[in-house]
Amino acid sequence: MKEFKSLVKPYILWSFLLIIVPLLLIVLYSVTTGGNSLVNIRFTLENFKKIGEPIYIQVFVRSFRLGLITTILCLLFGYILAYVIAQFSEKAQSILILFVTIPMWINTLLRTYAWISILSENGIVNSFLEVIGLNPVTMMYTDFSVVLGLVCDLLPFMVIPIHTSLSKMDKSLIEAAYDLGAHRWQAFWRVTFTLSIPGVINGVTMVFLLSISTFVIPKLLGGGQYVLIGNLIENQFVSIGDWNFGSAISLLLAILMLLMINITKKLDKMEGGGDL
Amino acid sequence: MKKKSRVFSFLYIILCYLFFYVPILVTVVFSFNSSKSLTKFTGFSLRWYTQLISDQEIMAAVYVSVSIAIFATAISTVLGTITAIGMSKSKKVLRDTLLSVNNIPIMNPDIVTAIGLMILFSSMMIAKGYITMLLAHVAFCTPYVITSVYPKVRSLDDSLANAAMDLGATPFQTLMKVIIPSIKPGIYAGILLAFTMSFDDFVISYFVTGNGVQNISIIVYNMTKRTNPTINALSTIVIAVILVALIIGNVVPAIYNKRKDKKVKMEENAN
């Protein structure tokens, strides 16, 4: 079988060129000035200092706040959905879960585009309100529309890991809890929820990370004024042309992700190690 | 008490699925609308589909999306599969390093991967356009192929390949006739993932493209300022393509397995 060892060589070269080098370039750009030409390169920490300016801090705060709201809503609705699905027969469960995953395969952009025609001033919801004699409501370009779009897009990422840990659970443990005199709520909290924590942690990390790095949904549903971290990066590269500052923000975002993923892994291990 | 919670379960599931599927339904329904309105359905027509076909800009984008998805899937499937096979035979250090490097594009936010590649292409003076988009797609699809093929390779019994070679098969023959057939399910999963990832991608394509080369997502992104029902027609076609890909990916293996089970059972009965 030694013959097949060299099959790995093309990818070593490929992954170095298209995965490692781009990351190094982001690091290089983030600590230099001189724009896009590497001729008059100069090392500096200006780009990172600039992130500390109030307008940019505000962008970070807004992104985290929105990410947090989205995550909490996804956890609430997603947990209930996963729990309800887990009560069905195995066959029904796999069909129900399939229907949760299908939207994930369809382009976010196209699904978000549809929300515009549902929520806009003379959209479907407002036409309906008019028919039943209510006043139209402004929904587009608000926190509401952005959070709605995010929750719709990210809810499956919460439901699937939670459902996985709920369906792996040994049902007799709950019966045991009842036999030992636990109330419904106690049994749920002390047994079911505790055992589903690994799924919850996974779902929460996924949803939070995806929601703070998105730039499509805030742009489509929040309008041009709605700037989150993703939009800030996009602006630096597409319209403003300050690649160095853009790279510094991206690097910070990548490091944040790495930290959070590592914390999750640690928590996951701790949960997996202890019983109940 | 029990009945009540059953009713609640059904209601809750229906509400959640409505939430997931309303945007998709709205898109599909209004793509067949006879008027330009995105709120009132005035009658059935294929008007937006004819307009779609005659719109050269959109058709060019469809061509870009489809051809890139096919090429990127083909290249990343081959690259990912041989890498997974090679990796299982490599030293532990190399294997672990490659696996963690491979995880970077999966873990990293799309936007970070995208700007990394954008900076790479412009500092290497590669003209942005079709080729850069294809390279970028291969770059983010291959890791997914590797993660779906590698577990299958690991669970493979080495003695099969050794037996084939002892019996005089060349390494290439062994690869094609023994190894590849036994890791087929992983490869199919990889193909499905790579195709849909590539076909659906917006963020990475958006940053690495140039010279007017657009895929479907980029054209939708640029068109959102003016509501345009042809986008609904386009979305409906995209949704249909993805659904067909999913059905092929999920139903065909299930039918295949059932047939195989049946065959085995029939043979058992015959004996």
Contacts between the chains, C-beta under 8 A, distances in Angstrom:
chain1	res1	chain2	res2	distance
A	1	B	89	5.4
A	1	B	158	5.8
A	1	B	161	5.8
A	1	B	162	6.6
A	2	B	89	6.8
A	3	B	165	7.9
A	3	B	171	4.0
A	4	B	85	5.4
A	4	B	86	5.6
A	4	B	89	5.0
A	4	B	171	6.9
A	4	B	175	7.1
A	4	B	179	7.9
A	5	B	86	6.0
A	5	B	89	4.7
A	5	B	90	5.8
A	6	B	86	6.8
A	7	B	82	4.3
A	7	B	83	6.8
A	7	B	85	5.5
A	7	B	86	3.2
A	8	B	82	7.8
A	8	B	83	5.7
A	8	B	86	3.2
A	8	B	87	5.3
A	8	B	89	7.9
A	8	B	90	5.4
A	8	B	94	7.2
A	8	B	98	6.9
A	9	B	86	7.4
A	10	B	79	6.5
A	10	B	82	7.2
A	10	B	83	7.4
A	11	B	79	6.2
A	11	B	80	8.0
A	11	B	82	7.8
A	11	B	83	4.0
A	11	B	86	7.7
A	11	B	98	7.0
A	11	B	142	7.4
A	11	B	146	7.9
A	12	B	98	7.0
A	14	B	79	6.9
A	14	B	139	7.8
A	14	B	142	7.5
A	15	B	98	6.9
A	15	B	101	5.1
A	15	B	102	6.7
A	17	B	120	8.0
A	18	B	117	7.0
A	18	B	120	7.3
A	18	B	135	7.0
A	18	B	136	8.0
A	18	B	138	8.0
A	18	B	139	4.1
A	19	B	101	5.7
A	19	B	102	7.8
A	19	B	104	5.4
A	19	B	105	6.1
A	19	B	139	7.0
A	20	B	101	6.7
A	21	B	120	6.0
A	22	B	113	7.5
A	22	B	116	2.9
A	22	B	117	5.4
A	22	B	119	6.5
A	22	B	120	4.6
A	23	B	104	7.1
A	23	B	116	5.8
A	25	B	116	6.4
A	25	B	119	4.6
A	25	B	120	5.8
A	25	B	123	6.4
A	26	B	112	7.1
A	26	B	115	6.7
A	26	B	116	5.2
A	26	B	119	6.6
A	29	B	119	6.2
A	36	B	122	6.6
A	38	B	123	6.7
A	77	B	16	6.9
A	80	B	12	6.4
A	81	B	12	6.9
A	81	B	13	7.1
A	81	B	16	5.1
A	84	B	9	4.6
A	84	B	12	5.5
A	84	B	13	6.0
A	85	B	13	7.2
A	87	B	9	6.5
A	96	B	13	7.0
A	98	B	250	7.5
A	99	B	17	6.3
A	99	B	20	7.7
A	100	B	20	7.2
A	102	B	243	7.6
A	102	B	246	6.8
A	103	B	20	4.9
A	103	B	21	7.2
A	103	B	24	6.9
A	105	B	196	5.4
A	105	B	200	7.3
A	105	B	242	5.2
A	105	B	245	8.0
A	105	B	246	6.0
A	106	B	24	6.6
A	106	B	200	7.4
A	106	B	238	7.4
A	106	B	239	5.6
A	106	B	242	5.5
A	107	B	200	4.6
A	107	B	202	7.1
A	107	B	216	7.8
A	107	B	217	6.1
A	107	B	220	7.9
A	107	B	235	7.8
A	107	B	238	6.3
A	107	B	242	7.9
A	108	B	200	7.8
A	108	B	202	7.3
A	109	B	202	5.2
A	109	B	217	5.0
A	109	B	220	5.2
A	109	B	221	6.1
A	110	B	27	6.7
A	110	B	217	7.9
A	110	B	220	6.3
A	110	B	235	4.3
A	110	B	238	6.2
A	110	B	239	7.3
A	111	B	23	4.6
A	111	B	24	6.5
A	111	B	27	7.8
A	112	B	23	7.6
A	113	B	27	7.5
A	113	B	220	6.0
A	113	B	224	6.2
A	113	B	231	6.3
A	113	B	235	7.0
A	114	B	22	7.9
A	114	B	23	3.6
A	114	B	24	7.0
A	114	B	26	4.9
A	114	B	27	4.6
A	114	B	232	7.9
A	114	B	235	7.4
A	115	B	23	5.6
A	116	B	224	6.8
A	116	B	227	7.2
A	117	B	26	6.4
A	117	B	30	7.0
A	117	B	38	3.9
A	117	B	39	6.9
A	117	B	227	6.6
A	118	B	22	7.0
A	118	B	23	6.9
A	118	B	26	6.0
A	122	B	39	6.2
A	123	B	38	7.3
A	123	B	39	5.8
A	124	B	26	6.8
A	124	B	38	7.9
A	124	B	39	5.3
A	127	B	39	4.8
A	127	B	40	7.0
A	152	B	19	6.2
A	152	B	20	6.9
A	152	B	23	6.9
A	155	B	16	7.6
A	155	B	19	7.7
A	155	B	20	7.3
A	156	B	20	7.6
A	209	B	109	7.0
A	210	B	109	7.9
A	213	B	109	3.5
A	213	B	110	7.2
A	213	B	111	5.8
A	213	B	112	7.7
A	215	B	111	6.4
A	215	B	203	7.5
A	216	B	202	6.4
A	216	B	203	7.2
A	216	B	221	7.2
A	220	B	221	7.9
A	220	B	224	5.6
A	230	B	109	7.8
A	230	B	111	5.4
A	233	B	111	5.6
A	233	B	115	6.7
A	234	B	111	7.3
A	237	B	115	5.8
A	237	B	118	6.7
A	237	B	207	6.7
A	238	B	207	7.9
A	243	B	119	6.8
A	246	B	115	6.5
A	247	B	115	7.0
A	247	B	119	7.2
A	250	B	111	6.9
A	250	B	112	4.8
A	250	B	115	5.5
A	250	B	116	7.8
A	253	B	109	6.1
A	253	B	111	7.6
A	253	B	112	6.1
A	254	B	108	5.9
A	254	B	109	7.2
A	254	B	112	4.8
A	257	B	107	6.6
A	257	B	108	6.7
A	257	B	109	6.2
A	257	B	112	8.0
A	258	B	107	7.5
A	261	B	107	6.0
